[in-house]
């Protein structure tokens, strides 16, 4: 996309501010990023139909929001699994974010499902992966009624959401077919290890380090014919950047070829998803191109 002078200046300011924040991520950084990107979010698209809080299972958190172009049919389905550090995050409570993902990809010809999932500590491993599977099953059953194609489903997870997506794909605890046509994993946490783990990780994976290897999705990665795009941000903190490099190496070994991989210059742990739908379009364009190639 060619930017006009004002948009280019805005993007330059964004990149400067993100660089000043550096490779950090905490609640303060999250608040700063919301303040930077929220003014850039477009108004909700008038040609996109939105249905909120559709139940895909019985628990209060097992709900999804659906975004679809008006009057279309036979469209690919994109399931977005948000982050939140295993203990937080909400599909509709992120100050207008996540709706930007629904609007953007619905306008580009997808039926988009933005899901919530059950949270630790009340719902530890493997609850997140289980809920990803439940939404895929819901999409397989109900996509046609909402204009989607149940045979073309893509899964897109970020941070803890990427962990849950990878768990569903490979962990033998979650048995059954994995009927998806493409997978995007962005800045995910794929391995719990050691005695010094954060409270939120411990809440999900448990307090006994003896269980961490078996509960980490990295442990179970195997061969797959499903196209996979891995992304990592230049300014992800090291503990959130290194798992993606490790996952790329593991997938290369298991498949005999490298997965698609992109290092996102100038982005941090949340700027990539917050940027979707704004004039900061590099990440959105990358995902859209991958989906077109994988689902056409």
N, C-alpha and C positions, 0 to 999 in steps of 0.2 A: 504494500500500500504506500502511495506517495503522500506525504504529509504536507499540509500547508505550513506557513511560517509560524503561526500561533501554536499549532499542534506540535511542531518540531521543537519549539521552545519549551512547551509543557513537558514533553518527553525528556528533554535534556535536564530540566529541573528535577523530574522524578528520579532519573538515574543518579544525579548528584546527591540527592537526599538519601537514596537507598545505599549508595556507596559510603556516605557519612555514617549511617547506622552500622554498616559492616556486617560480618558474619555472625550475627546474634539472632536469637529468637526467644522471646518471652512475652508476657501479657502487655508490657509497655510497647514493645516493637509492634505487636499486633495492632494496638491502638493507633500508633503512628501510621501504619500502613493503611488502615481504614480511613484515616483523615486525609491521606494523600490521594487515594483512589476513588473515594466515594463521590467527590464532585465530578468525576469523569464518567460515572455510570450514566448510560442513556435512560430515557424514560422507558417503561415497559412497552414492548412491541404490541401494537394494536392488532396485528395479524396473527398473534400467538394466543392460543387458548390455554388457560391455566386451570388445573384442578388441584386443590391442596388437600393434604392430610388424608390421602387414600390409604386405607389399611391393607398391608400385605401379610399381616399376622395379627395376633391378638393383643400383644403388649402395647402399652401407651406409646413407646418410642418406635414401634414398628409401623411407621407411616412414611409415605413418599409424596412428593409434589410432581405433577406431570405437566410438561410444556409441549405443545404440539401445534404445528401450523393449521390454520383453519381449513377444513375441507379436503385435506390431503389424505392419501392412503398408500399402504405398501412402503412406508418409510423405515429406514434403519432406526434402531433403538439405542440410545446412549444412556447408560446408568452411571450416575456420578456418586462416588462414595467419599464424603468429605472427611477432613481431618478433625482433630480436636484432642489429640494427646491421650486417646483411649477413655478419657473421663469427661469430656465435654464436646461442644460443638453442636450446631443445630442447623438444619436445612433452611429454616426461614427466619432465624434470629440473628443473622450476621450482617445487620445494617444494610440490607439490600444486596449483599453478595450472595452467591449461589443462584439467586434468581437471574443474575447476569449470565451465568452459564446456561441456564434453561432457555432464556430468550435468544441468546446468540446462536446456539446450535439448532434450536427449533426454526429460526429464520433461515438456516442453511440446510433445512430438509431432514431433520431428525425428530423423532419423538424422544424427549428427554425426561428421565426419571431422576430426581434429586432425592436421595434417601436419607433418612435417619436410621440409626441402629442402636441397640441396647448398649449401655455404658457400664464400665467398671466404676466402683468396686462391686456393685450388686450383680453385674453380669460379666464375669471374667472370661478369659480364653475358654473355648473358641467362639464366644457369642457373636463377635463382630463378623467373623467368617461365615458363621451360620446364617446371619441375617443377609449378607451379600447373596448367598445361595437362595434364600427365600425370595429376594427381589428378582433374581434371574428367573426363578420359577414363576413368579407372578407375571413377569413380562412375557414369558413363553405362553402363558394361558390367556392373557388379556391384551396383548399388543394389538392384535387385529382390530379389536373393538375401538381402539383409540387411534387408528390410522397407522399403526406400526407393522413391521414385518418380523414375526417371531423367529424367523430363520437368520436374521441379521441383527445381532445384539453385540454392542461394544461395552466394555467395562472400563471406567476411568476412576482411579483412586489417587488421592493425594495424602501424603503424610501417614497418619494412622489409618486412613481409608485405604491407602495403597497396601499397607500391611494386611488389612482384612481381605482385600481382593486377592492378594498372593496366597494367603492362608486358604481361602476357598478353592483356588486353582489347584493347589498341590498337596495340602496337608491330608494324609490318609485318614485322619479322624473324620473328615467331611467327604464321605463316599459319594459315588454317583457320577453321571455324565457332567461335563462342563461345557454346556452348549453356548459358547460365545465365539464370535468371529474376529474380535480384536480386543486388545488390552493395552491400556495406558497406565503406567505407574510413575507417579511424580513425587520425588523427594520422600520416599517411604522409609519407615523404620522396620527392618526385616529381621533383626536378630537381637534378642535379649541375652546379655552375657555378663558374667562376673558378679562380685558381691556388692559393688557400688552401682546400684541402678536407681533412677529417680522414682519418686513416690507414685507418679501416675503409671509408669511402666510396671512397677511392682503390683499396683492395683489390678492390672489386667493379666499379667503373666504369672502372678503369684509371688510369694515371699521366699520360696525355696529355690535357690539357684540350680539345684539338681534337676529341676523340670525345664529350665530355660531352653536348652538345646532342642528338646522334643517339641516344645511349643513355638519355636521360632520358625516362621515360614521359610527362611533361607535353607533350613535343614532339609526340606522335602522337595526342593526344586528339581524337576526332572525334565525329560524331553517334552516338547510341545510343538505342534504344527500351527498353533494360533499365532498370528502376527502380534508382536509385543513392541511397544515403544517405551523406553525408559528415559526419564528426564531428571536432571539434577541442576540446581541453581548455583551460579558462581558464589553467591553469598549465603548459601545454606551453612549453618554451623557444621563443623567437621563431623560431629556424631550423627548428623542427619544427612550429610553428603556421602560419607564413606560407604554406607550400606548399598547405595545404588551402584557404585563401582564394583563392589563385591558381588552384587546380584548379576551384573553384566558379565563378569568373569565366570560365574557359576553357570549361567545360561549358555555362554559360549562353549564351555566344556561339555555340557549335557547335550547340546544340539549340534555340535560340530560347526557352528557358524554364529556370528555375533548377532544379538538382537539390535534393532534400531535404537540408537542412543543419541541424546542431544544434551549438551552443556549449555545452559541458558545464561548468556552473558548479561550482567547488570541486574539480574533478578535475585531476590532472597527467598526465604522459605514460603512466603505467602503471596508475594507480589505477582507470581506467575498466574495463579488462579484469579486473583483480584483484578488483573489486567484484562481478562476476557470481556469482550464487548466494548472496550474503550479504544482510544487511538493508539494505545500501547499494545500493538496487535501481533507481536512476533510469536508469542506462545499460542495464542488463539489460532493463528494461521498454521502453525506447525501441527496442532491437534487436528484441525479441519482437513489438512492435506493428508494426514495419516488415515483418518477415518474414510475419506473419499477413496484412497487407494485400497484400503482393506475391506470396505463394505460394498463397493460398487459391483 
